[in-house]
Amino acid sequence: MRFVLSNMILLFFNVLLTLFGAYSSISTFNAIIPENYIKECRIVDGRLDTIKTIVIDPGHGGKDNGTSYGKYKEKNITLEIALKLKKSLESKMPDLNIVLTRSNDVFVPLYKRIDMANKLNADLFVSIHCNSYKRDGNINGIEVFTLGVTDSEDNLDIAMRENASVLLEQNHINNYDWYDPNSIEAHIFLAAFQNIYLEESIMIASNIAYKLKKLDGMKNRGVKQSGFVILKQATMPSVLIEAGFLSNSADRKKLTTTKGQESISEAISNAIFAYFGSYTQ
């Protein structure tokens, strides 16, 4: 029954948002980017010489474990990948300011993470996460998300799981105003908050997907859109990466080993470097 009702609600709100989008340009792409769009893209708007700061966000932390499998916790994996990504980006673009929203096992509210990026006038925000689908251990692969309208219940479930972190914040009602993490409708409306960096976000996500799909044994599930709290207030291109399924044995091996984490972080680093193209300081 929940599946039927959820799809009815998704259909209803997507129809409304699509109609409203004709007036306000809510969505440039819908739910998932076509496979033939997943390719290397380079920035073309003249901002090459102004790139200064990239903010990397290791998902969860502290009292917020994220998803887990046995002894493995999402919060620890995302931190390890983020630290390796920072090191890799610094080696490629040494003059850039590469900032982590957390560098150890601490809890940082979602709104403070993106607020940090906004205050730094960051040129890119990358949030790193792990996926999970405990009902079927065969489901695997990497997904790269931007903020946007979804017509998929699976994408909605991912956003709701990641957004549930706000419930661990002491003052989440005031921090997020009307937003209710348990409300399907709230997630759908959240996805309507597009910004002027949507096209850039999708191109960077496309680059990341392009590089990650080349990793040995890792399935690429594409570039998608859904309603993520952490991306809503971004004043720069921003993406959220689900770097594999902890519930899948093959993905888990990559996510939890140094070699696997290095391959994931290096692919993301190469994608970012390729996007910014002939970067100069």
SERO-4910 file (N, C-alpha, C, O; in steps of 0.05 Angstrom, whole numbers):
BEGIN
 pado doro    nc1    nc2    nc3   cac1   cac2   cac3    cc1    cc2    cc3    oc1    oc2    oc3
  Met    A     17    -24      0      0      0      0     17     25      0     11     45    -14
  Arg    A     39     24     17     57     48     18     68     54    -10     71     77    -18
  Phe    A     76     32    -24     88     36    -51     68     50    -70     76     68    -85
  Val    A     43     40    -69     23     52    -87     18     81    -80     17     98    -97
  Leu    A     14     86    -54      9    113    -45     32    132    -51     28    155    -60
  Ser    A     57    122    -46     80    138    -51     82    146    -80     88    169    -87
  Asn    A     77    127    -98     79    133   -126     57    152   -135     61    168   -153
  Met    A     33    149   -123     11    168   -129     19    196   -121     14    215   -135
  Ile    A     31    198    -97     39    225    -87     61    236   -104     60    259   -111
  Leu    A     81    219   -111    102    228   -128     92    238   -155    100    259   -165
  Leu    A     73    223   -167     62    231   -193     47    257   -190     50    275   -207
  Phe    A     31    260   -169     15    284   -165     33    309   -163     28    329   -176
  Phe    A     53    307   -145     70    330   -141     88    336   -164     94    359   -170
  Asn    A     97    315   -178    114    320   -201     98    334   -224    109    350   -239
  Val    A     72    327   -226     55    341   -246     53    370   -239     56    388   -256
  Leu    A     48    376   -213     46    404   -204     72    419   -208     72    441   -219
  Leu    A     94    406   -201    120    419   -204    128    423   -233    141    443   -240
  Thr    A    121    404   -250    126    407   -278    112    431   -290    123    446   -306
  Leu    A     86    433   -282     70    456   -292     82    482   -282     84    502   -296
  Phe    A     88    482   -256    100    506   -244    128    512   -256    136    535   -258
  Gly    A    142    491   -264    168    494   -276    168    510   -302    188    522   -308
  Ala    A    146    509   -316    144    524   -341    146    554   -336    154    569   -353
  Tyr    A    139    561   -311    140    590   -304    166    596   -290    178    618   -295
  Ser    A    175    578   -272    198    585   -255    223    570   -261    243    572   -246
  Ser    A    223    553   -282    247    537   -289    256    520   -266    280    519   -259
  Ile    A    237    505   -254    244    488   -231    264    467   -238    283    463   -223
  Ser    A    260    453   -260    277    430   -266    287    430   -294    271    432   -313
  Thr    A    313    428   -298    325    426   -324    326    397   -333    322    390   -356
  Phe    A    332    379   -314    332    350   -319    313    337   -299    308    348   -278
  Asn    A    302    314   -306    283    301   -289    293    274   -279    296    255   -295
  Ala    A    299    272   -254    305    248   -239    331    235   -246    348    231   -229
  Ile    A    336    228   -272    361    214   -279    371    225   -305    355    229   -324
  Ile    A    397    229   -307    409    240   -331    413    218   -351    423    196   -343
  Pro    A    406    221   -376    411    200   -396    439    191   -396    458    206   -392
  Glu    A    443    165   -402    470    153   -402    489    167   -421    513    170   -415
  Asn    A    479    176   -444    496    189   -463    505    217   -454    521    230   -467
  Tyr    A    494    227   -432    503    253   -421    526    249   -402    540    268   -395
  Ile    A    530    225   -392    551    219   -373    578    218   -388    585    198   -399
  Lys    A    591    241   -388    616    244   -403    632    265   -389    622    279   -371
  Glu    A    657    268   -397    673    289   -386    664    317   -397    661    320   -421
  Cys    A    661    336   -378    654    363   -386    674    382   -375    686    377   -354
  Arg    A    678    404   -388    697    424   -378    682    451   -375    664    457   -390
  Ile    A    691    465   -355    678    491   -349    682    510   -373    704    511   -384
  Val    A    661    525   -380    663    542   -404    654    571   -399    651    587   -417
  Asp    A    649    578   -373    638    604   -368    658    625   -359    650    646   -348
  Gly    A    683    620   -362    703    640   -356    712    641   -327    725    660   -319
  Arg    A    704    621   -310    710    622   -282    736    608   -275    743    605   -252
  Leu    A    751    598   -296    775    583   -291    795    597   -273    807    585   -255
  Asp    A    799    623   -278    819    638   -263    810    646   -236    825    659   -221
  Thr    A    785    640   -229    774    650   -203    769    627   -184    759    631   -162
  Ile    A    776    602   -191    772    579   -174    790    581   -150    815    582   -153
  Lys    A    779    582   -126    795    586   -101    790    563    -81    810    554    -69
  Thr    A    765    555    -77    759    538    -55    740    515    -62    720    519    -76
  Ile    A    747    491    -53    729    468    -56    724    457    -28    742    453    -12
  Val    A    698    453    -21    691    442      5    682    413      2    664    407    -14
  Ile    A    695    395     17    688    367     17    674    360     43    683    366     65
  Asp    A    651    347     40    634    341     64    633    311     68    619    297     54
  Pro    A    647    300     89    644    272     96    617    268    110    614    278    132
  Gly    A    599    253     98    572    250    109    572    239    138    588    222    145
  His    A    552    248    153    547    238    180    570    245    199    585    264    194
  Gly    A    574    230    221    595    235    240    584    238    269    561    245    273
  Gly    A    601    231    288    594    233    316    571    214    323    572    190    317
  Lys    A    550    225    335    526    208    342    510    199    318    493    182    321
  Asp    A    516    210    295    502    202    270    520    182    254    538    190    240
  Asn    A    514    156    257    530    136    244    525    133    214    542    123    200
  Gly    A    502    142    205    494    137    178    485    108    176    477     96    196
  Thr    A    488     96    152    481     68    149    505     51    160    527     62    164
  Ser    A    500     26    163    522      9    174    518    -20    165    497    -28    156
  Tyr    A    540    -35    167    539    -64    161    560    -77    180    584    -74    176
  Gly    A    550    -91    200    568   -103    220    584    -81    234    573    -63    245
  Lys    A    610    -84    233    628    -65    246    633    -40    229    645    -20    239
  Tyr    A    624    -40    205    629    -18    186    608      3    188    584     -3    186
  Lys    A    616     28    193    597     51    195    603     71    173    626     78    167
  Glu    A    581     81    162    583    101    140    600    125    148    616    134    132
  Lys    A    597    134    173    610    159    181    641    156    179    655    175    173
  Asn    A    651    132    185    680    128    184    690    125    156    712    135    149
  Ile    A    674    112    139    682    108    111    683    134     96    702    140     81
  Thr    A    662    150    100    661    176     85    684    194     94    694    209     77
  Leu    A    692    193    119    714    210    128    740    200    115    756    217    106
  Glu    A    744    174    113    769    164    101    770    172     72    791    180     62
  Ile    A    748    169     57    748    177     29    753    207     26    767    215      8
  Ala    A    740    223     43    743    252     42    772    260     47    782    278     33
  Leu    A    785    248     66    813    255     72    831    248     49    849    263     42
  Lys    A    826    226     36    841    218     13    836    235    -11    854    242    -26
  Leu    A    811    244    -14    803    262    -36    817    289    -32    827    300    -51
  Lys    A    817    299     -8    830    324     -2    860    323     -9    871    341    -22
  Lys    A    873    302     -1    902    298     -7    906    297    -37    925    309    -48
  Ser    A    889    283    -52    892    280    -81    888    307    -95    903    313   -113
  Leu    A    867    322    -87    862    348    -99    885    367    -94    892    383   -112
  Glu    A    896    367    -70    918    385    -63    942    379    -80    958    397    -86
  Ser    A    946    354    -87    969    347   -104    965    356   -133    985    363   -146
  Lys    A    940    357   -142    934    366   -169    932    396   -172    940    408   -192
  Met    A    920    409   -151    915    437   -152    925    449   -125    909    457   -108
  Pro    A    952    451   -121    963    459    -96    956    487    -86    958    493    -62
  Asp    A    948    504   -104    941    532    -96    913    535    -86    905    556    -75
  Leu    A    897    514    -89    869    515    -80    867    511    -50    884    498    -38
  Asn    A    845    522    -39    838    518    -11    819    494    -10    795    498    -17
  Ile    A    827    471     -1    810    448      1    802    445     31    819    439     48
  Val    A    776    448     36    766    448     64    747    425     69    731    418     52
  Leu    A    750    412     92    732    391    101    712    402    121    719    418    138
  Thr    A    687    394    119    667    402    138    672    389    165    663    400    186
  Arg    A    685    367    165    695    354    190    719    338    184    721    325    163
  Ser    A    739    338    202    763    323    197    767    300    218    787    287    218
  Asn    A    747    296    234    747    274    253    718    265    259    700    275    246
  Asp    A    715    248    279    689    236    284    672    255    302    669    249    326
  Val    A    662    276    290    645    295    305    618    298    290    617    294    266
  Phe    A    598    306    305    572    311    293    570    340    284    573    358    301
  Val    A    565    345    259    562    372    248    534    374    235    529    359    216
  Pro    A    516    392    245    490    394    233    491    400    203    510    413    194
  Leu    A    472    391    188    472    394    159    473    423    151    488    430    132
  Tyr    A    458    440    165    457    468    156    484    482    161    491    501    147
  Lys    A    500    473    181    526    485    186    546    477    165    565    492    159
  Arg    A    542    453    153    561    444    133    559    461    107    579    471     97
  Ile    A    535    465     98    532    481     74    536    511     80    545    526     62
  Asp    A    530    519    104    535    547    112    565    553    112    574    575    104
  Met    A    581    533    119    610    536    118    619    541     89    636    559     84
  Ala    A    608    525     71    616    529     43    607    556     32    622    569     17
  Asn    A    583    565     40    573    591     31    591    613     41    597    632     26
  Lys    A    598    612     67    614    633     79    642    634     67    655    656     66
  Leu    A    652    612     57    679    611     45    677    619     15    698    620      2
  Asn    A    653    624      5    649    629    -23    661    607    -40    675    612    -60
  Ala    A    655    582    -32    667    559    -45    658    558    -74    636    567    -82
  Asp    A    674    545    -91    668    542   -119    656    515   -124    645    510   -146
  Leu    A    657    497   -105    646    470   -108    641    458    -81    658    460    -63
  Phe    A    618    444    -77    612    430    -52    607    401    -59    589    395    -76
  Val    A    622    382    -47    619    354    -52    614    339    -26    630    339     -8
  Ser    A    590    327    -25    582    312     -1    584    282     -7    574    272    -27
  Ile    A    599    267     11    605    239      6    589    221     25    588    226     49
  His    A    576    200     14    560    182     29    563    153     20    575    148     -1
  Cys    A    551    135     35    549    107     27    520     99     26    504    109     41
  Asn    A    514     81      8    486     72      4    481     46     19    500     34     29
  Ser    A    456     38     20    449     12     32    422      4     22    403     20     19
  Tyr    A    419    -23     18    393    -34     10    392    -62     22    398    -82      8
  Lys    A    385    -64     47    388    -89     62    368   -110     54    371   -133     61
  Arg    A    347   -102     38    328   -122     29    339   -139      6    329   -160      0
  Asp    A    361   -129     -7    373   -144    -29    403   -138    -30    410   -116    -40
  Gly    A    419   -156    -22    448   -152    -21    461   -152    -49    485   -146    -51
  Asn    A    446   -158    -69    456   -158    -96    457   -130   -109    470   -125   -129
  Ile    A    441   -112    -97    440    -84   -108    467    -71   -102    476    -71    -79
  Asn    A    479    -59   -123    505    -47   -119    509    -23   -137    491    -17   -154
  Gly    A    531     -9   -134    538     12   -152    539     40   -140    533     44   -116
  Ile    A    548     59   -156    553     86   -148    532    104   -160    525    101   -184
  Glu    A    522    123   -145    502    143   -155    512    171   -148    523    175   -126
  Val    A    508    190   -166    516    218   -161    491    235   -164    477    234   -184
  Phe    A    485    250   -143    460    265   -142    465    296   -143    485    306   -133
  Thr    A    446    309   -155    443    338   -152    415    343   -140    398    325   -139
  Leu    A    410    367   -130    384    374   -120    364    376   -143    370    388   -164
  Gly    A    341    363   -141    322    365   -163    298    347   -158    296    333   -137
  Val    A    279    349   -176    254    334   -173    258    305   -182    270    300   -203
  Thr    A    247    286   -167    250    258   -173    223    245   -178    203    253   -167
  Asp    A    222    225   -196    198    210   -200    203    181   -192    189    162   -200
  Ser    A    225    176   -176    232    150   -167    229    147   -137    240    163   -122
  Glu    A    216    126   -129    213    121   -100    240    114    -87    245    121    -64
  Asp    A    257    100   -102    284     93    -92    300    118    -86    313    120    -65
  Asn    A    300    137   -105    315    162   -101    303    178    -77    318    190    -62
  Leu    A    277    177    -75    264    191    -52    272    178    -26    277    192     -6
  Asp    A    274    152    -25    282    137     -1    310    145      7    316    148     31
  Ile    A    328    147    -12    356    155     -7    357    182      6    371    187     26
  Ala    A    343    201     -6    342    229      4    331    229     33    341    243     50
  Met    A    309    214     37    297    214     64    316    202     85    317    211    107
  Arg    A    331    181     77    350    169     96    372    189    103    379    192    126
  Glu    A    383    202     82    405    221     87    395    246    102    409    256    120
  Asn    A    371    255     96    360    278    109    352    273    138    349    292    154
  Ala    A    349    248    145    340    241    173    361    250    193    355    251    217
  Ser    A    385    256    185    406    266    203    397    291    218    406    296    240
  Val    A    379    307    206    370    331    220    356    325    246    355    342    263
  Leu    A    344    302    248    329    295    273    348    292    297    339    292    320
  Leu    A    374    289    292    393    287    313    402    314    324    417    316    343
  Glu    A    394    335    310    401    362    318    382    372    340    358    368    337
  Gln    A    393    385    360    376    394    383    355    414    375    333    415    387
  Asn    A    361    431    355    343    452    349    334    450    320    331    470    306
  His    A    328    425    310    324    421    282    298    435    272    296    443    249
  Ile    A    278    438    290    253    451    281    259    480    273    248    490    253
  Asn    A    275    494    288    281    522    282    302    524    259    301    542    243
  Asn    A    320    505    259    342    505    239    331    502    210    342    513    191
  Tyr    A    309    486    208    299    479    181    270    488    176    257    480    157
  Asp    A    260    505    194    235    518    190    213    497    185    206    482    203
  Trp    A    201    497    161    178    480    155    185    451    150    167    434    149
  Tyr    A    210    445    147    218    418    137    214    396    157    222    398    180
  Asp    A    200    375    149    195    351    165    207    327    151    198    319    130
  Pro    A    229    316    163    244    294    150    227    269    146    234    252    129
  Asn    A    204    267    160    187    243    158    165    247    137    149    228    133
  Ser    A    164    270    124    143    276    106    152    272     77    171    285     68
  Ile    A    138    255     62    144    252     33    140    278     18    156    285      1
  Glu    A    118    291     25    112    316     11    133    337     16    140    352     -3
  Ala    A    145    338     40    166    358     46    190    353     29    203    371     20
  His    A    197    327     24    220    320      8    216    329    -21    234    338    -35
  Ile    A    191    325    -31    185    332    -58    186    362    -62    197    371    -82
  Phe    A    175    377    -44    176    406    -46    205    416    -43    212    435    -56
  Leu    A    220    403    -25    248    411    -22    263    409    -48    280    426    -54
  Ala    A    257    389    -64    270    385    -90    265    407   -110    280    410   -129
  Ala    A    245    423   -105    238    445   -123    256    469   -120    255    487   -136
  Phe    A    272    470    -98    289    493    -93    315    491   -111    336    485   -101
  Gln    A    312    497   -136    334    496   -155    349    523   -152    338    543   -143
  Asn    A    374    522   -162    389    547   -162    403    551   -188    401    534   -206
  Ile    A    417    573   -192    429    580   -217    452    562   -224    463    563   -247
  Tyr    A    461    546   -205    484    528   -210    475    500   -217    492    481   -217
  Leu    A    450    496   -223    440    469   -229    455    456   -253    463    433   -251
  Glu    A    458    471   -274    471    460   -298    500    452   -292    509    431   -301
  Glu    A    514    470   -278    542    464   -271    543    439   -253    560    422   -256
  Ser    A    524    438   -234    523    415   -215    520    389   -231    533    369   -225
  Ile    A    502    389   -250    497    365   -266    522    358   -283    528    334   -286
  Met    A    536    378   -294    559    372   -309    582    360   -292    595    341   -300
  Ile    A    585    371   -268    606    360   -250    598    332   -241    615    314   -240
  Ala    A    572    328   -235    562    301   -228    567    281   -251    574    258   -246
  Ser    A    563    291   -275    568    275   -299    597    266   -301    603    243   -307
  Asn    A    615    285   -295    644    279   -295    650    257   -274    665    238   -280
  Ile    A    639    261   -250    645    242   -229    635    214   -236    648    194   -232
  Ala    A    610    213   -247    599    187   -256    616    175   -278    620    151   -278
  Tyr    A    625    191   -296    642    182   -318    668    169   -308    675    148   -318
  Lys    A    680    181   -288    705    170   -277    700    146   -260    715    126   -261
  Leu    A    679    147   -244    673    125   -225    665     99   -240    670     77   -231
  Lys    A    651    103   -263    642     79   -277    665     63   -289    662     41   -298
  Lys    A    689     75   -289    713     62   -300    727     45   -279    745     30   -285
  Leu    A    718     47   -254    730     31   -232    724      2   -236    701     -5   -243
  Asp    A    743    -15   -233    740    -44   -237    719    -55   -218    722    -53   -193
  Gly    A    699    -67   -229    679    -81   -213    657    -64   -201    640    -74   -187
  Met    A    658    -37   -206    638    -20   -194    617    -12   -215    624     -1   -236
  Lys    A    592    -17   -209    571    -10   -227    564     19   -224    563     30   -202
  Asn    A    559     33   -246    551     61   -245    521     63   -249    511     54   -269
  Arg    A    507     74   -229    478     76   -230    468    103   -240    444    108   -241
  Gly    A    487    120   -248    480    144   -262    479    169   -245    484    169   -221
  Val    A    473    191   -259    469    217   -247    440    222   -242    424    219   -261
  Lys    A    432    228   -218    403    230   -211    398    256   -196    416    271   -189
  Gln    A    372    261   -192    364    284   -176    345    276   -154    328    258   -158
  Ser    A    346    289   -131    327    285   -110    330    308    -90    346    325    -93
  Gly    A    313    307    -69    312    329    -50    330    325    -26    322    310     -8
  Phe    A    354    337    -26    372    334     -4    374    361     11    380    382      0
  Val    A    370    360     38    371    384     54    398    398     51    399    422     49
  Ile    A    419    383     51    446    395     51    452    410     26    470    428     26
  Leu    A    438    404      4    444    418    -22    425    442    -26    430    459    -44
  Lys    A    404    445    -10    384    465    -15    395    493    -14    388    510    -31
  Gln    A    412    499      5    421    527      9    448    533     -5    459    554      0
  Ala    A    457    515    -22    483    518    -34    483    542    -54    465    545    -70
  Thr    A    504    558    -51    507    581    -70    530    576    -89    545    594    -97
  Met    A    534    550    -95    555    542   -114    547    515   -126    528    502   -115
  Pro    A    560    506   -147    554    479   -156    558    459   -134    577    461   -118
  Ser    A    540    439   -132    541    421   -109    530    393   -117    511    391   -133
  Val    A    543    372   -107    535    345   -113    537    328    -88    551    334    -69
  Leu    A    521    307    -88    522    287    -66    528    260    -79    514    251    -97
  Ile    A    549    247    -69    558    221    -81    551    198    -62    559    198    -38
  Glu    A    537    179    -72    533    153    -57    554    134    -69    550    124    -91
  Ala    A    575    130    -54    599    117    -65    599     87    -65    620     74    -69
  Gly    A    575     75    -62    573     46    -63    554     36    -41    547     51    -23
  Phe    A    547     11    -42    528     -1    -23    542    -18     -2    555    -38     -9
  Leu    A    541     -9     23    552    -25     45    539    -52     47    551    -71     57
  Ser    A    514    -54     37    499    -79     39    507    -99     17    498   -122     17
  Asn    A    525    -91     -1    534   -109    -22    563   -116    -17    580    -99    -11
  Ser    A    570   -142    -19    596   -151    -11    619   -139    -28    640   -132    -17
  Ala    A    614   -137    -54    635   -127    -72    640    -97    -67    663    -88    -65
  Asp    A    618    -82    -65    621    -53    -59    633    -49    -31    650    -32    -28
  Arg    A    625    -65    -12    635    -63     15    665    -66     16    679    -52     31
  Lys    A    675    -84      0    704    -89      0    719    -63     -9    740    -56      2
  Lys    A    708    -50    -29    721    -25    -39    718     -3    -18    736     13    -14
  Leu    A    694     -1     -6    689     21     12    705     19     38    710     39     51
  Thr    A    712     -5     46    724    -10     72    754    -16     72    766    -20     93
  Thr    A    766    -17     48    795    -22     46    809      3     37    798     20     23
  Thr    A    834      6     45    850     29     37    852     31      7    849     53     -4
  Lys    A    857      9     -6    860      9    -35    834     17    -49    835     33    -68
  Gly    A    812      7    -39    786     14    -51    779     43    -47    770     57    -65
  Gln    A    784     53    -23    778     81    -17    796    100    -34    787    121    -43
  Glu    A    821     92    -38    839    108    -54    830    108    -83    832    129    -96
  Ser    A    820     86    -93    810     86   -121    786    103   -124    783    117   -145
  Ile    A    768    103   -105    744    120   -106    751    149   -104    742    165   -120
  Ser    A    768    156    -85    775    184    -81    791    195   -105    788    218   -113
  Glu    A    808    178   -117    824    187   -140    806    191   -164    810    210   -180
  Ala    A    786    174   -168    767    178   -190    752    204   -187    748    219   -206
  Ile    A    743    210   -163    729    235   -158    747    259   -163    739    279   -175
  Ser    A    772    257   -153    792    278   -156    797    283   -186    798    306   -195
  Asn    A    801    262   -201    806    264   -230    782    278   -244    786    293   -263
  Ala    A    758    271   -235    734    282   -247    732    313   -242    726    328   -260
  Ile    A    738    321   -218    738    349   -211    759    364   -226    754    386   -237
  Phe    A    783    353   -227    805    365   -241    799    368   -271    805    388   -284
  Ala    A    787    347   -283    780    348   -311    759    369   -316    760    382   -337
  Tyr    A    740    372   -298    719    392   -302    730    420   -303    723    436   -320
  Phe    A    747    426   -283    759    453   -282    780    457   -304    791    479   -307
  Gly    A    786    436   -319    801    437   -343    828    450   -339    844    441   -323
  Ser    A    834    471   -355    861    483   -354    862    503   -330    866    527   -333
  Tyr    A    858    491   -306    858    507   -282    883    524   -280    905    514   -284
  Thr    A    879    549   -273    902    566   -267    896    583   -243    872    589   -238
  Gln    A    915    591   -228    912    607   -204    919    636   -210    917    653   -192
***
